[in-house]
Structure formats: C-alpha cells, structure tokens
Amino acid sequence: MRRSDGRSWAPAVLVAVLALAFAGVLVAIEVGSRRIGADTRAEEAEAEAAVTRNAQAYGAAVVATGDATPSDERLAAVAEGTPVEVREVRRVPDLVVTVYGSAPFGVVFGVSHVNACHRVTFHDLGTATAGSAVERLAVCPTPAS
C-alpha cells in the first residue's frame, strides 16, 4: 500500500500501533496500581478494626472477672490473654485503662502494622450492669516503666 506521493503507509501505521500499545500499557499500569491501592486500604481498615476489637475484648475480659476494683496486676494479667498491652491506669472518677494494640496488614512489598491506643472506660464493675466503652486515642501515652 502506497500513498499518492509514492511513500509507504507502513511507518505511519507502525507509529500509530506503537502509540496505541503504549497507551494500553499506561492504562493497565494505572488500573493495576489503583486496584493495589484499594486492596491495601481495605486491609489497613481491617487491621484497624482488629485492633479496636482487641481493645473491646480486653474490656469484656476485665468485666468478666467480676472484680469491683481490679488491681493493676490483675488488669495486666487480663491483658496477657489478649493481644493488647496496658499503657496507663487511672481510677478517678471511674476505672480507665489505656491499652496499646497492633495488627499487621499487607502492602505491595511486605507487611505494615496498624498501631493504636484505646481508652477503655469501665462502669459498674462488680455488678450485673458492668460494662465498658472503648474510644480510640489520637496519641498513645508512653509505656509505663
């Protein structure tokens, strides 16, 4: 196939095909990176939820002991059965325990972790209406020495 001026269409067609192939590769890379990003965000959200569930489980475990005024040692012993670490204990006006937890999630080249602290506020300990409320903290207190 030749143009009216005698030159071949082959170079122009080849350039067009290469340009389309390059654009296709760019689109595929973009779609793939968006999918990977969405997967990572979903895994991170699940890890965040797991850390919160662990703090809630700690609160439920303390309530289940039935102690009206658990000692610091008892609170630490309960934490040993859960994937949290006691960072701070306050007893005025109610028992408030700050716990630290961590959960892994996958990223493109390995594993990362969600690290978070939660304030577990207890009410009516030692009674039938005992319970706890969990709140995520923006900043973790330093570990007790």
C-alpha positions in Angstrom: 0.0 0.0 0.0 1.4 3.3 -1.1 0.5 6.9 -0.7 -0.2 9.1 -3.7 3.3 10.6 -3.4 4.9 7.1 -3.6 5.8 6.7 0.1 4.7 3.6 2.1 2.0 3.8 4.8 3.9 1.2 6.9 5.9 3.7 9.1 2.8 5.7 9.9 0.8 2.6 10.7 3.7 1.3 12.8 3.9 4.5 14.8 0.1 4.5 15.4 0.2 0.9 16.6 3.1 1.6 18.9 1.3 4.6 20.3 -1.8 2.6 21.0 0.2 -0.2 22.6 2.0 2.3 24.8 -1.3 3.9 25.8 -2.7 0.5 26.6 0.2 -0.3 28.8 -0.2 3.0 30.7 -3.9 2.3 31.3 -3.1 -1.2 32.5 -0.5 0.2 35.0 -2.9 2.8 36.3 -5.7 0.3 36.7 -3.4 -2.1 38.5 -2.0 0.5 40.8 -5.5 1.7 41.7 -6.5 -1.9 42.5 -3.4 -2.5 44.6 -4.1 0.8 46.5 -7.7 -0.2 47.1 -6.7 -3.6 48.4 -4.1 -2.1 50.7 -6.7 0.4 52.1 -9.1 -2.4 52.7 -6.5 -4.5 54.5 -5.5 -1.5 56.6 -9.1 -0.8 57.5 -9.5 -4.5 58.6 -6.3 -4.2 60.7 -7.7 -1.0 62.3 -11.0 -2.9 63.1 -9.0 -5.8 64.6 -7.1 -3.5 66.9 -10.4 -2.0 68.1 -12.0 -5.4 68.5 -8.9 -6.5 70.6 -9.5 -3.5 72.9 -13.2 -4.3 73.2 -12.3 -7.9 74.0 -9.9 -6.7 76.8 -12.8 -4.6 78.2 -15.1 -7.6 78.2 -12.5 -9.8 79.8 -12.0 -7.3 82.7 -15.8 -7.1 83.2 -16.0 -10.9 83.1 -13.5 -11.2 86.1 -16.3 -9.8 88.3 -13.8 -7.7 90.3 -15.3 -4.4 91.5 -11.8 -2.9 91.9 -9.3 -4.9 90.0 -5.6 -4.2 90.9 -3.1 -3.1 88.4 -1.6 -6.6 88.5 -5.0 -8.1 87.7 -5.5 -5.7 84.8 -2.1 -6.6 83.4 -2.8 -10.3 83.9 -6.1 -10.0 81.9 -4.1 -8.2 79.1 -1.8 -11.2 78.9 -4.7 -13.2 77.5 -5.4 -10.7 74.8 -3.3 -9.0 72.1 -3.1 -5.7 73.9 -0.7 -4.1 76.3 -1.8 -1.9 79.3 -0.2 1.5 78.9 -1.9 3.5 81.7 -4.4 3.0 84.5 -6.5 5.8 86.1 -9.1 5.2 88.8 -10.7 8.6 89.2 -13.7 9.0 88.9 -14.1 5.6 87.1 -11.6 3.0 86.2 -10.0 4.0 82.8 -7.3 1.8 81.2 -5.4 2.8 78.1 -4.3 -0.2 76.0 -2.0 -0.4 73.1 -2.5 -2.9 70.2 -1.0 -3.7 66.9 -2.2 -5.6 63.8 -0.4 -6.4 60.6 -1.7 -5.8 57.1 -0.1 -6.5 53.7 1.4 -3.8 51.5 2.9 -4.1 48.0 6.4 -5.0 49.2 5.9 -6.7 52.6 3.9 -6.1 55.8 3.0 -3.0 57.7 1.3 -2.6 61.0 -1.6 -0.5 62.5 -0.5 0.6 65.9 -3.2 2.3 68.1 -4.2 3.1 71.6 -7.7 2.9 73.0 -9.2 4.2 76.2 -11.3 1.6 77.9 -13.7 3.2 80.4 -15.3 0.8 82.8 -18.6 1.4 84.7 -20.4 -0.5 87.4 -17.7 -3.1 87.8 -18.6 -6.0 90.1 -22.3 -5.6 89.4 -24.7 -7.2 86.9 -24.8 -4.0 84.8 -21.0 -3.8 84.5 -19.6 -2.8 81.1 -17.0 -0.9 79.2 -16.7 1.7 76.5 -13.8 1.9 74.0 -12.5 5.0 72.4 -9.6 5.3 70.0 -6.9 7.8 71.0 -5.1 10.0 68.6 -1.8 9.7 70.5 -0.6 6.8 72.6 0.9 7.6 76.0 4.4 6.4 76.6 4.6 2.9 78.1 4.8 2.6 81.9 8.3 1.7 83.1 
